[in-house]
Amino acid sequence: MRVCYIAGDYYKNKEKRDRTGIEKKILAQVRCLRTLGVNVELAGCSSERGGIPGRIDLAYNTFTAYKKALREYTEDDCIYIRGVSIYLLDAFLLSMQRTPKVVFEIQAIEKDELRPSRQIYFKYKLHKAFQTACVILLEKFIKSRANAVVSVTNEITDHNRTVTGNRLRYLTLGNGVEVSSIPMRHPPGLQDECHVLCVAGVAYWHGLDRFIMSLKDYTGHRKIHLHIVGDGEELPNIKSLAAALHLESKVTFYGFRSGKELDTMFNQCHIAIGSLAGFRVNLNELSSLKSREYCARGIPFMMASKDSDFPENWEYIQMVPATEEPIDMNLVLAFAERVMEDSNHHKKMREYAETHLDWLAKMKVLKEFLISI
């Protein structure tokens, strides 16, 4: 079996050190499938150009990759498309006569993810409105043209079953992590200040504003310092919020970091922040790449949404309410104090990641599913 992996989020010519978490996931999936004997061709479709020229490049690259696969692949092969850009081009492509199987990997419920962020430009709102209209008009048609759908949570799988009338093949397969490529951290001692880390392409549903607003009112005996590593569309809003609340001494922004710089950040922090506001895009369940990297690194973390890849009430995850209510900073500190008492907590988390979250184990499941379609 051959697989043409079409990935709109992958830039072919980017330097390795600048790869995003999504791109690292794509490369890890491809490497592990190849290790398992699957002949995978990665068609990275994104463009280095921004704005409208970049979107034109993306459309052209996707069209070219799909046409090439239609021409060269047989009924035993598969076109694996990461994400669904629900536009007329996709409807046209999937309407073409074909012999290879088509499988979508879907990371979210599109109509919910399209809710615009706060304080954005009018032209961005217009673009979101256009995308939303495309979802309403084309989602059922486009997804029903596939042979199967792979979703990262049961919640997303249920949505896609409903959209397609339960007529396709479905697999729920949570995200993974390439554990061997991620250094395990060396936990610092917990003294007078608790250091909290968030590594993310900051988005509205990460809920960092919840944590910062709660930090404003905290007056406990131990200081709390938030370290935010990454960029993202919501970052300007988070910076403005921290400045407006005069929290410059308690919140530090580092921008994008990788390699040894990123390792240092993990080594100096006690706990981390996962997604605190998945409910803002109507998601009660997540399969965050960030949570999996945290586990592989060996840093306990907080989150507000369920994740079926982790045990319920696991001692290394602190669940917080999935609401807009403030986060109890005393609960955060109690969590940090509890996990830091176990000097081997980072090793136990690492072992769990190796057994349950590694991409090789995940891709074994995917390979069998693709063969069975």
Secondary structure, DSSP 8 states (H G I E B T S, - for coil): -EEEEEETT--TT--GGG--HHHHHHHHHHHHHHHTT-EEEEEE---SS-HHHHHHHHHHHHHHHHHHHHHH--TT-EEEEES---SHHHHHHHHS--SSEEEEEE-S-HHHHT---SS--HHHHHHHHHHHHHHHHHHHHHHHTSSEEEESSHHHHHHHHHHTTT-SEEEE----B-GGGS---------SEEEEEEES---GGG-HHHHHHHHHT---SSEEEEEEE---TTHHHHHHHHHHTT-TTTEEEEES--HHHHHHHHHH-SEEE--S-GGGGT-SB---HHHHHHHHHT--EEESSB-TTS-TT-TTEEE--SSSS---HHHHHHHHHHHHT-TTHHHHHHHHIIIIIBHHHHHHHHHHHHHH-
